[in-house]
Amino acid sequence: MSNIYLVGFMGTGKTSVGKELARKKKWHFVDLDDLIELREKRAIADIFAKDGESYFRKLEIRVLKDVSREKNFVVSCGGGIVMEKENIAAMKASGKIICLQATPAIILKRTCQHAHRPLLNVPRPKERIELLLKLRAPYYALADKAIDTSKLSVGQVVSRIIKATTAKPKANFSRAVVCAALGLFLCASSSWAELSKEEAFEEGNQYYRSKMYEQAIAAYTKAISINLEFANLYYNRGLAYYKKGDPYKAISDFDKAITIDPDYAAAYSNRGFIYYKLGDLQQAMADFGRAIKKDPEYARAYYNRGLANYKKNDLAQAILDYSAAIEKSPDNPSFYYNRAVAYYNQGGFDKSITDSLKSLELNPKNSLAYMNLGNIYFKKGLFEMAINEYNLALKISPDSIEVLINRGIAYLEKESVSRALADYNKVIEINPQCGLAYYCRSYGYFLKKDYAKAWVDLRKAQELKYEVAPEFLEALKKESGERD
């Protein structure tokens, strides 16, 4: 037996029992929900609220797959983990499954004060508990042992689990490795041995929120120095290198992760994404294909391949890839937004509007989706509607150069030249090297017949290597009586 997996409904004691069991056996305790929150950098409740339960369950599958490769772990699993057959298979293949049970009344009593339980945020939680228990009963029955914790202390439950399982010798597994495997970004100067899981978790969160990637890299390097062949360490360090702005070291670490675990779909996908960012679309496409082959349900790989196909100007294939990503993860706003952009460039304005609105339904703060709607209305000649959408985008991202430029152009179409000039002035204030802003402002001054200022801005645009339309240049020469 490699691991012990604690399953069961929320409130049955998986976390408290798991920690005590791990202490007794001198094993390592992990909570899958903690792992998911670390990887997603947000709370479980936020994941449910923004991306839905189906997205969360897919995350759960991938995280469990990674944990199941380890040994001598006590793993506290989410209440619904048993609903997926592949989760049961992964746990059976790598350890024993212990199902903790309790009566609906006890569960409600234990969970009623916990607002972070998204499945119980309903008017009649006890009825929801009874329904979910009934639905999950056949799956919980697949456990190797069931223990009712309603009237037992934590110690009593732990004793029964120990009796029901066969102990193995202690693993020689450094706390540094455990922390790094969980993605905990620890300061290299910290005393690894003295940090508890909770302290490491909080310290890791602080470093991550502070974007202190150097400390993260030091933590992973410390763990790797033990010469442990653990793919997640290299993968996580690769992510930190990428965030730090060192893509080639990130690629090197993803290479090592793949060498250790040739089925690591996320490593292929992230390596491919870096190649995509570096402009090597051929290598990027190859890696996205490998990721999809290793894990056909990995939505992010389809999405990334869609980005690459879009960059290749293969809009039809990009739309197919975005659609596949949406099918696998229907609650991700970015997937809809990028498909909307592809539809827009393909001329499918109505489909683009539908996808933009869906993206905004899932994420009302997506300023780019508002901008896309504005662009569509602009193309349709509905300039007032376009301006309204650009206004909504700017409420979210007031310094968005692209939105300010587009709103300025819409103002020019409505002959609101002063407002257009105000937008271009702000763009130039934000980025004095924006040639397009000088060019647009030059046209605004041209419309106001302020030819001297129009020439100044046009020459500045040319100085910044912005390509000037010959027709506008000739019109300015004609109206001003000047030569450039």
C-alpha positions as CSV (number, residue, x, y, z in Angstrom):
1,M,0.0,0.0,0.0
2,S,1.5,3.4,-1.1
3,N,-1.1,5.9,0.2
4,I,-4.3,6.2,2.2
5,Y,-7.1,8.1,0.5
6,L,-9.9,9.5,2.8
7,V,-13.1,10.0,0.9
8,G,-16.6,10.9,2.1
9,F,-19.0,13.7,2.3
10,M,-17.9,17.1,3.6
11,G,-18.0,17.4,7.4
12,T,-17.2,13.7,8.0
13,G,-13.8,14.6,9.4
14,K,-11.4,13.9,6.5
15,T,-9.0,16.8,7.3
16,S,-8.8,16.4,11.0
17,V,-8.6,12.6,10.8
18,G,-6.1,12.8,8.0
19,K,-3.7,15.0,9.8
20,E,-3.8,12.9,12.9
21,L,-3.4,9.7,10.9
22,A,-0.4,11.1,9.1
23,R,1.1,12.1,12.4
24,K,0.6,8.7,13.9
25,K,2.1,6.9,10.8
26,K,4.8,9.5,10.3
27,W,3.5,9.9,6.8
28,H,2.7,13.2,4.9
29,F,-0.7,14.7,4.8
30,V,-2.1,16.6,1.8
31,D,-5.5,18.1,1.1
32,L,-6.5,17.9,-2.5
33,D,-8.6,21.1,-2.2
34,D,-5.5,22.9,-0.9
35,L,-3.6,21.7,-3.9
36,I,-6.2,22.9,-6.3
37,E,-6.4,26.3,-4.7
38,L,-2.6,26.6,-5.0
39,R,-2.6,25.7,-8.6
40,E,-5.5,27.9,-9.5
41,K,-4.4,30.7,-7.1
42,R,-8.0,31.2,-5.9
43,A,-10.4,29.7,-3.4
44,I,-12.6,26.6,-4.2
45,A,-15.7,28.8,-3.8
46,D,-14.4,31.2,-6.4
47,I,-13.7,28.3,-8.8
48,F,-17.3,27.0,-8.4
49,A,-18.7,30.5,-8.8
50,K,-16.8,31.6,-11.8
51,D,-16.1,28.3,-13.7
52,G,-18.6,25.8,-12.4
53,E,-18.5,22.4,-10.9
54,S,-17.5,20.6,-14.1
55,Y,-14.3,22.7,-14.4
56,F,-13.5,22.0,-10.7
57,R,-13.9,18.2,-11.2
58,K,-11.5,18.2,-14.1
59,L,-8.9,20.0,-12.0
60,E,-9.5,17.4,-9.3
61,I,-8.8,14.6,-11.7
62,R,-5.5,16.0,-12.8
63,V,-4.3,16.9,-9.2
64,L,-5.2,13.4,-7.9
65,K,-3.3,11.9,-10.8
66,D,-0.2,13.8,-9.7
67,V,-0.6,12.9,-6.1
68,S,-1.2,9.2,-6.8
69,R,2.4,8.9,-8.1
70,E,3.7,9.6,-4.5
71,K,4.2,7.2,-1.6
72,N,3.3,7.3,2.1
73,F,0.8,10.1,1.8
74,V,-2.5,10.5,3.7
75,V,-4.7,12.3,1.1
76,S,-7.9,14.1,2.1
77,C,-10.1,14.1,-1.0
78,G,-13.1,16.3,-1.9
79,G,-16.5,14.9,-1.3
80,G,-17.4,14.4,-4.9
81,I,-14.1,12.8,-6.0
82,V,-15.7,9.3,-6.1
83,M,-18.1,10.3,-8.9
84,E,-15.4,9.8,-11.6
85,K,-14.4,6.3,-12.4
86,E,-10.8,7.3,-13.2
87,N,-10.4,8.8,-9.7
88,I,-11.4,5.5,-8.1
89,A,-9.0,3.6,-10.4
90,A,-6.1,5.9,-9.6
91,M,-6.7,5.6,-5.8
92,K,-7.2,1.8,-6.0
93,A,-4.0,1.4,-8.0
94,S,-1.9,3.5,-5.5
95,G,-3.3,2.8,-2.1
96,K,-6.4,2.1,0.1
97,I,-9.6,4.1,0.0
98,I,-11.2,4.8,3.4
99,C,-14.7,6.3,3.3
100,L,-15.7,8.4,6.3
101,Q,-19.4,8.6,7.0
102,A,-21.8,10.6,9.2
103,T,-25.5,11.2,9.5
104,P,-27.0,14.1,7.6
105,A,-27.8,15.9,10.9
106,I,-24.1,15.6,12.1
107,I,-22.9,16.7,8.7
108,L,-25.1,19.8,8.8
109,K,-24.0,20.6,12.4
110,R,-20.4,20.4,11.4
111,T,-20.7,22.4,8.2
112,C,-23.3,25.0,8.9
113,Q,-20.8,27.7,10.0
114,H,-18.7,27.2,6.9
115,A,-19.6,29.7,4.1
116,H,-16.9,28.2,1.8
117,R,-18.9,25.1,1.2
118,P,-20.3,26.0,-2.3
119,L,-22.6,22.9,-2.7
120,L,-24.4,23.7,0.6
121,N,-25.1,27.4,-0.1
122,V,-28.8,26.6,-0.7
123,P,-32.0,27.4,1.2
124,R,-32.5,23.9,2.5
125,P,-29.0,22.4,3.1
126,K,-30.1,19.3,5.0
127,E,-32.2,18.2,2.0
128,R,-29.3,18.8,-0.3
129,I,-27.0,16.7,2.0
130,E,-29.5,13.8,1.9
131,L,-29.8,14.0,-1.9
132,L,-26.1,14.1,-2.5
133,L,-25.5,11.3,0.0
134,K,-28.0,9.2,-1.9
135,L,-26.5,10.0,-5.3
136,R,-22.9,9.2,-4.1
137,A,-23.7,6.1,-2.0
138,P,-23.0,3.6,-4.8
139,Y,-19.6,5.3,-5.4
140,Y,-18.7,5.5,-1.7
141,A,-19.5,1.8,-1.5
142,L,-16.4,1.1,-3.7
143,A,-14.1,2.1,-0.8
144,D,-11.9,-0.5,0.9
145,K,-13.3,0.4,4.3
146,A,-16.2,2.6,5.6
147,I,-16.2,4.2,9.1
148,D,-19.1,6.1,10.6
149,T,-17.5,9.1,12.5
150,S,-20.8,10.4,13.9
151,K,-20.1,9.2,17.5
152,L,-16.3,8.7,17.3
153,S,-13.5,10.9,18.3
154,V,-10.7,11.6,15.9
155,G,-8.4,9.3,17.8
156,Q,-10.9,6.4,17.6
157,V,-11.3,6.9,13.9
158,V,-7.6,6.9,13.3
159,S,-7.2,3.7,15.4
160,R,-9.8,1.9,13.2
161,I,-8.1,3.1,10.0
162,I,-4.7,1.8,11.2
163,K,-6.2,-1.5,12.0
164,A,-7.8,-1.7,8.6
165,T,-4.7,-1.0,6.7
166,T,-1.2,-2.4,6.5
167,A,1.5,-0.1,7.6
168,K,4.7,0.3,5.5
169,P,8.1,1.5,6.6
170,K,8.5,5.3,6.9
171,A,9.4,7.1,3.7
172,N,12.7,9.0,3.6
173,F,10.9,12.1,2.2
174,S,12.1,15.6,3.0
175,R,9.6,18.2,4.1
176,A,11.3,20.4,1.4
177,V,10.1,18.0,-1.2
178,V,6.6,17.9,0.2
179,C,6.3,21.6,0.3
180,A,7.7,22.1,-3.2
181,A,5.6,19.3,-4.6
182,L,2.5,21.2,-3.3
183,G,3.7,24.3,-5.1
184,L,4.6,26.1,-1.9
185,F,7.0,28.9,-2.7
186,L,9.3,29.0,0.4
187,C,12.1,31.4,1.0
188,A,15.5,29.7,0.5
189,S,16.7,31.2,3.8
190,S,13.8,29.6,5.8
191,S,14.5,26.6,7.9
192,W,12.7,23.9,5.9
193,A,12.7,21.4,8.7
194,E,11.1,23.8,11.1
195,L,8.2,24.8,8.9
196,S,4.9,23.2,9.5
197,K,2.6,22.6,6.5
198,E,0.3,25.5,7.6
199,E,3.3,27.9,7.9
200,A,4.7,26.8,4.6
201,F,1.3,27.2,3.0
202,E,0.9,30.8,4.2
203,E,4.5,31.7,3.5
204,G,4.1,30.3,0.0
205,N,0.9,32.3,-0.6
206,Q,2.6,35.4,0.5
207,Y,5.5,35.0,-1.9
208,Y,3.2,34.1,-4.7
209,R,0.9,37.2,-4.1
210,S,4.1,39.3,-4.0
211,K,5.3,37.7,-7.3
212,M,8.6,36.8,-5.6
213,Y,9.5,34.2,-8.2
214,E,13.2,34.2,-7.2
215,Q,12.3,32.7,-3.8
216,A,10.1,30.2,-5.5
217,I,12.9,29.1,-7.7
218,A,15.2,28.8,-4.7
219,A,12.7,26.6,-3.0
220,Y,12.3,24.2,-5.9
221,T,16.1,24.1,-6.4
222,K,16.6,23.2,-2.8
223,A,14.2,20.3,-3.1
224,I,15.6,19.1,-6.4
225,S,19.1,19.1,-4.9
226,I,18.1,16.0,-3.0
227,N,18.2,14.3,-6.4
228,L,14.6,13.2,-6.2
229,E,13.2,12.2,-9.6
230,F,9.9,14.1,-9.1
231,A,8.4,15.7,-12.3
232,N,6.3,18.2,-10.4
233,L,9.4,19.9,-8.9
234,Y,10.8,20.7,-12.3
235,Y,7.4,21.6,-13.7
236,N,6.7,24.1,-10.9
237,R,10.2,25.6,-11.1
238,G,9.6,25.9,-14.9
239,L,6.4,27.9,-14.2
240,A,8.4,30.2,-11.8
241,Y,11.1,30.7,-14.3
242,Y,8.6,31.7,-16.9
243,K,6.9,34.1,-14.5
244,K,10.3,35.6,-13.8
245,G,10.9,36.2,-17.5
246,D,13.4,33.4,-18.2
247,P,11.5,31.3,-20.9
248,Y,14.5,29.2,-21.9
249,K,15.2,27.9,-18.3
250,A,11.4,27.2,-18.1
251,I,11.6,25.1,-21.2
252,S,14.6,23.2,-19.8
253,D,12.7,22.4,-16.6
254,F,9.6,21.3,-18.6
255,D,11.9,19.1,-20.7
256,K,13.1,17.4,-17.4
257,A,9.6,17.0,-16.1
258,I,8.6,15.3,-19.4
259,T,11.7,13.1,-19.3
260,I,10.7,11.9,-15.8
261,D,7.0,11.6,-16.7
262,P,6.4,11.2,-20.5
263,D,2.6,11.5,-19.9
264,Y,2.8,14.9,-18.3
265,A,0.2,16.7,-20.5
266,A,0.5,20.0,-18.6
267,A,4.3,20.1,-19.1
268,Y,3.8,19.6,-22.9
269,S,1.1,22.3,-23.0
270,N,3.1,24.9,-21.0
271,R,6.3,24.2,-23.0
272,G,4.2,24.7,-26.2
273,F,2.8,27.9,-24.9
274,I,6.3,29.3,-24.3
275,Y,7.3,28.3,-27.8
276,Y,4.2,30.0,-29.0
277,K,5.2,33.2,-27.2
278,L,8.7,32.9,-28.7
279,G,7.2,32.7,-32.2
280,D,8.2,29.0,-32.8
281,L,4.7,27.9,-33.9
282,Q,5.8,24.6,-35.4
283,Q,7.3,23.4,-32.0
284,A,4.3,24.9,-30.2
285,M,1.8,23.0,-32.3
286,A,3.7,19.8,-31.9
287,D,3.7,20.2,-28.1
288,F,0.0,21.1,-28.0
289,G,-0.7,17.9,-30.1
290,R,1.3,15.8,-27.6
291,A,-0.6,17.3,-24.6
292,I,-3.9,16.5,-26.2
293,K,-2.8,13.0,-27.1
294,K,-1.7,12.4,-23.5
295,D,-4.9,13.9,-22.0
296,P,-7.7,14.3,-24.5
297,E,-9.8,16.1,-21.8
298,Y,-7.2,18.8,-21.2
299,A,-9.2,21.9,-22.3
300,R,-6.2,24.3,-21.9
301,A,-4.2,22.4,-24.5
302,Y,-7.0,22.8,-27.1
303,Y,-7.2,26.5,-26.1
304,N,-3.5,27.0,-26.5
305,R,-3.5,25.3,-29.9
306,G,-6.3,27.6,-30.9
307,L,-4.1,30.6,-30.0
308,A,-1.4,29.2,-32.2
309,N,-3.8,28.5,-35.1
310,Y,-5.2,32.0,-34.8
311,K,-1.6,33.4,-35.0
312,K,-1.1,31.3,-38.1
313,N,-4.3,33.0,-39.5
314,D,-6.0,29.6,-39.6
315,L,-9.2,31.0,-38.2
316,A,-11.4,28.0,-39.0
317,Q,-9.0,25.6,-37.1
318,A,-8.7,28.1,-34.3
319,I,-12.5,28.2,-33.9
320,L,-12.5,24.3,-33.9
321,D,-9.9,24.3,-31.1
322,Y,-11.7,26.9,-29.0
323,S,-14.9,25.0,-29.5
324,A,-13.2,21.8,-28.3
325,A,-11.9,23.7,-25.2
326,I,-15.4,25.0,-24.5
327,E,-16.8,21.5,-24.8
328,K,-14.4,20.2,-22.2
329,S,-14.6,23.3,-19.9
330,P,-17.8,25.2,-20.7
331,D,-17.5,27.8,-18.0
332,N,-14.2,29.4,-18.9
333,P,-14.7,33.0,-20.1
334,S,-11.4,33.3,-21.9
335,F,-12.3,30.4,-24.2
336,Y,-15.5,32.2,-25.4
337,Y,-13.7,35.6,-25.7
338,N,-11.0,34.2,-28.0
339,R,-13.5,32.3,-30.1
340,A,-15.4,35.6,-30.4
341,V,-12.3,37.3,-31.7
342,A,-11.8,34.6,-34.3
343,Y,-15.4,34.8,-35.4
344,Y,-15.0,38.6,-35.7
345,N,-12.0,38.3,-37.9
346,Q,-13.8,35.7,-40.0
347,G,-16.7,38.1,-40.4
348,G,-19.1,36.1,-38.2
349,F,-20.3,39.1,-36.3
350,D,-23.4,37.6,-34.8
351,K,-21.6,34.5,-33.5
352,S,-18.9,36.9,-32.2
353,I,-21.5,38.9,-30.3
354,T,-23.0,35.7,-28.8
355,D,-19.6,34.5,-27.6
356,S,-18.6,38.0,-26.2
357,L,-21.9,38.2,-24.2
358,K,-21.3,34.7,-22.9
359,S,-17.7,35.6,-21.8
360,L,-19.1,38.7,-20.0
361,E,-21.8,36.6,-18.3
362,L,-19.0,34.4,-16.9
363,N,-16.6,37.3,-16.2
364,P,-18.3,40.8,-16.2
365,K,-14.9,42.4,-15.8
366,N,-13.5,41.3,-19.1
367,S,-12.8,44.6,-20.7
368,L,-11.6,43.0,-23.9
369,A,-15.0,41.4,-24.5
370,Y,-16.6,44.9,-24.3
371,M,-14.0,46.1,-26.7
372,N,-14.8,43.3,-29.1
373,L,-18.5,44.2,-29.0
374,G,-17.5,47.8,-29.7
375,N,-15.5,46.8,-32.7
376,I,-18.4,44.8,-34.1
377,Y,-20.8,47.7,-33.7
378,F,-18.2,50.0,-35.3
379,K,-18.0,47.6,-38.3
380,K,-21.7,47.7,-38.6
381,G,-21.7,51.5,-38.6
382,L,-23.4,51.7,-35.2
383,F,-21.0,54.2,-33.7
384,E,-23.0,55.3,-30.7
385,M,-23.4,51.7,-29.6
386,A,-19.7,51.1,-30.2
387,I,-18.8,54.1,-28.0
388,N,-21.1,52.7,-25.3
389,E,-19.2,49.4,-25.3
390,Y,-15.8,51.2,-25.3
391,N,-17.0,53.2,-22.3
392,L,-17.8,50.0,-20.4
393,A,-14.4,48.6,-21.3
394,L,-12.7,51.8,-20.1
395,K,-14.5,51.7,-16.7
396,I,-12.7,48.4,-16.1
397,S,-9.4,49.3,-17.8
398,P,-9.1,53.1,-17.9
399,D,-5.6,53.1,-19.4
400,S,-6.2,50.6,-22.2
401,I,-4.5,52.1,-25.2
402,E,-6.3,49.9,-27.8
403,V,-9.7,50.8,-26.4
404,L,-8.9,54.6,-26.3
405,I,-7.6,54.5,-29.9
406,N,-10.8,52.7,-31.0
407,R,-13.1,55.0,-29.1
408,G,-11.3,58.0,-30.6
409,I,-11.8,56.6,-34.1
410,A,-15.5,56.1,-33.3
411,Y,-15.7,59.7,-32.1
412,L,-14.2,60.9,-35.4
413,E,-16.8,59.0,-37.3
414,K,-19.4,60.9,-35.3
415,E,-17.5,64.1,-35.9
416,S,-16.9,64.5,-32.2
417,V,-13.3,65.6,-32.9
418,S,-12.6,67.2,-29.5
419,R,-13.5,64.0,-27.7
420,A,-11.3,62.0,-30.1
421,L,-8.4,64.3,-29.5
422,A,-8.8,63.9,-25.8
423,D,-8.6,60.1,-26.2
424,Y,-5.4,60.4,-28.3
425,N,-3.9,62.9,-25.8
426,K,-4.4,60.4,-23.1
427,V,-2.8,57.6,-25.2
428,I,0.2,59.7,-25.8
429,E,0.4,60.5,-22.1
430,I,0.4,56.8,-21.3
431,N,2.8,55.8,-24.1
432,P,4.7,58.7,-25.8
433,Q,6.1,56.1,-28.4
434,C,2.7,55.1,-29.8
435,G,2.9,56.1,-33.5
436,L,-0.7,55.2,-34.2
437,A,-1.9,57.8,-31.6
438,Y,0.1,60.6,-33.2
439,Y,-1.2,59.5,-36.6
440,C,-4.8,59.5,-35.4
441,R,-4.4,62.8,-33.6
442,S,-2.9,64.2,-36.8
443,Y,-6.1,63.3,-38.6
444,G,-8.2,64.9,-35.8
445,Y,-6.2,68.2,-36.2
446,F,-6.7,67.9,-40.0
447,L,-10.5,67.7,-39.5
448,K,-10.3,70.8,-37.3
449,K,-8.2,72.5,-40.0
450,D,-5.3,73.0,-37.6
451,Y,-2.8,71.9,-40.2
452,A,0.3,73.0,-38.3
453,K,-0.4,70.6,-35.5
454,A,-1.5,68.0,-38.0
455,W,1.9,68.1,-39.7
456,V,3.8,68.0,-36.3
457,D,1.9,64.8,-35.3
458,L,2.2,63.2,-38.8
459,R,6.0,63.7,-38.8
460,K,6.2,62.3,-35.2
461,A,4.2,59.2,-36.4
462,Q,6.7,58.8,-39.3
463,E,9.6,59.2,-37.0
464,L,8.2,56.3,-34.9
465,K,8.0,54.2,-38.1
466,Y,4.3,54.2,-38.3
467,E,3.1,53.7,-41.9
468,V,1.2,56.7,-43.1
469,A,-1.6,56.3,-45.6
470,P,-0.5,58.0,-48.9
471,E,-4.1,59.4,-49.4
472,F,-4.0,61.2,-46.1
473,L,-0.5,62.6,-46.8
474,E,-1.7,64.0,-50.1
475,A,-4.8,65.4,-48.6
476,L,-2.9,67.2,-45.9
477,K,-0.4,68.6,-48.5
478,K,-3.3,69.8,-50.6
479,E,-5.3,71.5,-47.8
480,S,-2.4,73.0,-46.0
481,G,-0.4,74.1,-49.0
482,E,2.7,72.6,-47.4
483,R,5.1,69.9,-48.6
484,D,6.4,67.3,-46.1
